[in-house]
Amino acid sequence: MSSRFTALPLSSGEAFVLETEHNHRGYVVLFDGGQSKTRGPENGLFKSLKDHCPTVGNRIDIAICSHSDHDHSAGFPRFVETWVSEGNEIGEFWLPALWSPAVPEVLTDPDRLITRLREGAALAARSIVAEERLRGTEAILATEDRIPAFRSIDQRIRSEGLKYLRERPRTDRMETAILADRTEESGEAMVARSLGLGLQELAVVRRNLEESHLLTVPLGERLGANRPQIHWYFVDTERASPEAFQLAETLTRSVIETAEAIQAIATLAVSHSIPIRWFDFTAFENEGAAPQGGISGFLEPLNTVEQRDVRREANSLALFYSLKLTEQNVSSLVFQRVETEGEPAVIFVADSRLAFGIDEPEENFPNHLKPTDRACIFTAAHHGSRNNDRAYEVLEEWLGAELFRDSFAVRNGGVHNQTLDGFLKVGNRRCAQCYQCHGGDWSQLVTIGTVGNEWSWPPDQGGKCGTPKARRR
């Protein structure tokens, strides 16, 4: 078959669709879900996909969410909900493994999950406030203009969380037992294992979903009603200040949206028997493991290790950090549609710099790209933001200068205050959405098909970015 790659023209956020073939059967891959939260047929991603990808039919084989940044993940649950409610199918979810510890509780005891996330956030806040006291800057946390302070705290939380998860003993983790013989695993056993449940637990959760609305109440609504006395988390320090309470609540709310996305996807997985495959960036980063998993010879990770079983997290601080860390661009899942004799390659970069480092790029990722001899498609890193320009240097190193020059860069999403630089130096580039050159109301369909076994980008299909209206230096 001919492959087809589409950057969907959304009002906000990023989503790509790849229609291709592997082992003589067609595959449809959705990479990220934009940020439309509209329910029903007017959902932005659902409408765009139906309007612009008529050959997709009624099945998405693999739906991937790269990380929990709002413009990649916020629309994912609502799209999936709409897609299946309209009589369509999804074969598998591929998700960040750092989400997985929240799944068993979000399905069986969501109130306990909220309590544990709040406890973990309070423990993190206690550490920060103690440090701010030593600096004499605690009061800034309660001022009207506290956004810069919270940004600094957010960076520190992510840095400390990564260190905490890296250094804690593995014996701190409670792992699920193997639920079935992996060589002869039934569909139900596969779904149960991917959710961290036993078969009987899965049956109970499914029955609860059918008979009660309690498990479908959004966690944000539960948060207000479920308010344990947070000062108990500060008993071994000086009397907790209002700043500590406020920060703990702010940090709790900062992960609730991620937890709600997990809740929505997990309940859909239960209701429609959709297995989840989990991909762990921290194993690649912390332990230096080579990327593993995915579908060999077809869709393979470049910076993650597939995690076979869901880990039930006993430590509340680790649970909080796990959800918080998936907001980081550095942990974006990166996948390659492997080049074959008949099909060309695609590299889904998401928001990655293809280099380690939270605030600034540090060491480049090791090159695990499968051999690519023909021009490929790669998605613009972080919507083309110059903060992620390292990705183009890495891609040029991986592909070689000539092949990089001949390949195609596709951009989607982004915000009005992003600055483009490295992306504008890529010769073969197109934008599905561009605030910088055209303004917020502008978008276009970007579709690339194959001729023979090579990507072919008609010169009259979509205009490339022009000169940005303003550049910040």
Buried (B, 14 or more C-beta within 10 A) or exposed (E): BBBBBBBBBBBBBBBBBBBBBBEEEBBBBBBBBBBBEBEEEEBBBBBBBBEBBEEBEEEBBBBBBBBBBBBBBBBBBBBBBBBBBEEBEBBBBBBBBBBBBBBBBBBBEBBEBBBBBBBBBBBBBBBBBBBBBEEEEBEBBEEEEBEEBBEEBBEBBBBBBBEBBEEBEEEEBEEBEEBBEEEEBEEBBBBBBBBBBBBEBBBBBBEBBEEEEEBEBBBEEBBEEBEEEBEEBBEEBEEBBEBBBBBBBBBBBBBBBBBBBBBBBBBBBBBBBBBBBBBBBBBBBBEEEEBBBBBEEBBBBBBBBBBEBBBBBEBBBBBBBBBBBBBBBBBBBBBBBBBBEBBBBBBBBBBBBBBBEBEEBEEBBEEBBBEBEBBBBBBBBBBBBBBBBBBBBBBBBBBEEEBBEBBBBBBBBBEEEBBBBBBBEBEBBBBBBBBBBBEEEEBBBBBBBBEEBEBBBEEEBBEBBEEBEEEEE
